[in-house]
Amino acid sequence: MTHRVLYSRRSRRDLEKIRIYIANESANADTADPFIRQLLDACDSLKDLPARFPPYPFSPRWRMMPAGNYLIFFRIEPEAVSIGHIRHAARRPFGS
């Protein structure tokens, strides 16, 4: 079964913050766009077999997929995968 991928407001804000951070750190806005596309492609890959990623131990209603140095938190719904949060893996654990 193929799921639709839905992005929460929080996940869209996360992507924008990541884009801004990378653009500022690299001093080149064009550097951020390919990286954001990679994160979006990773999220879109959840259309098929999203259950391949286990529940997140700190908040079992979420699942977590690593994507480079980032973690994508999502929930599986009957016909969709909801992307809830995207954060750098070095940050303290996500709890809700």
C-alpha positions as CSV (number, residue, x, y, z in Angstrom):
1,M,0.0,0.0,0.0
2,T,1.3,3.4,-0.9
3,H,0.7,6.2,1.6
4,R,0.4,9.9,1.1
5,V,3.1,12.0,2.8
6,L,1.8,14.9,4.8
7,Y,4.0,17.6,6.4
8,S,3.0,19.3,9.6
9,R,3.5,23.0,10.1
10,R,6.3,22.1,12.5
11,S,8.1,20.0,10.0
12,R,7.8,22.7,7.3
13,R,9.3,25.2,9.8
14,D,12.0,22.7,10.6
15,L,13.0,22.4,7.0
16,E,13.0,26.2,6.6
17,K,15.2,26.6,9.7
18,I,17.6,23.9,8.4
19,R,17.8,25.7,5.0
20,I,18.5,29.0,6.7
21,Y,21.2,27.5,8.9
22,I,23.0,25.7,6.1
23,A,22.8,28.9,3.9
24,N,24.2,31.0,6.7
25,E,27.0,28.6,7.6
26,S,28.1,28.1,4.0
27,A,27.6,31.7,3.1
28,N,25.8,30.5,0.0
29,A,22.1,30.0,-0.2
30,D,22.5,27.6,-3.2
31,T,24.2,25.1,-0.9
32,A,21.1,24.5,1.2
33,D,18.7,23.7,-1.6
34,P,20.2,20.3,-2.7
35,F,20.4,19.3,1.0
36,I,16.7,20.2,1.6
37,R,15.8,18.2,-1.5
38,Q,17.6,15.2,-0.1
39,L,15.6,15.5,3.2
40,L,12.4,15.8,1.2
41,D,13.3,12.7,-0.9
42,A,13.9,10.8,2.3
43,C,10.5,11.8,3.6
44,D,8.9,10.9,0.3
45,S,10.5,7.4,0.6
46,L,8.1,6.8,3.5
47,K,5.3,6.4,1.0
48,D,6.3,2.7,0.7
49,L,6.8,0.5,3.8
50,P,7.0,3.2,6.5
51,A,6.7,0.5,9.2
52,R,10.3,-0.5,8.3
53,F,11.4,2.0,10.9
54,P,10.7,1.1,14.6
55,P,8.8,3.2,17.1
56,Y,10.9,5.9,18.7
57,P,11.8,4.7,22.3
58,F,11.4,8.2,23.9
59,S,7.9,8.6,22.4
60,P,6.4,5.4,21.0
61,R,3.6,7.0,19.1
62,W,6.3,8.3,16.7
63,R,8.7,6.5,14.4
64,M,12.1,7.8,13.5
65,M,14.0,7.6,10.3
66,P,17.7,8.7,10.1
67,A,18.6,10.8,7.1
68,G,22.2,11.9,7.1
69,N,22.8,13.8,10.3
70,Y,19.1,14.4,10.7
71,L,16.2,12.5,12.2
72,I,12.8,12.5,10.7
73,F,9.9,11.8,13.1
74,F,6.7,10.5,11.6
75,R,3.4,8.7,12.4
76,I,1.7,6.1,10.3
77,E,-2.0,6.8,9.8
78,P,-4.4,4.7,7.8
79,E,-3.7,6.2,4.4
80,A,-0.9,8.7,5.1
81,V,2.4,9.2,6.8
82,S,2.5,12.4,8.8
83,I,5.9,14.0,9.1
84,G,5.9,15.7,12.5
85,H,9.4,16.9,13.1
86,I,12.9,17.0,11.5
87,R,15.9,17.7,13.7
88,H,19.6,17.3,13.9
89,A,20.7,14.0,15.5
90,A,23.1,15.7,17.9
91,R,20.3,17.4,19.7
92,R,18.8,16.0,22.9
93,P,16.1,13.3,22.4
94,F,12.7,14.4,21.2
95,G,10.0,13.6,23.7
96,S,6.6,14.3,22.1
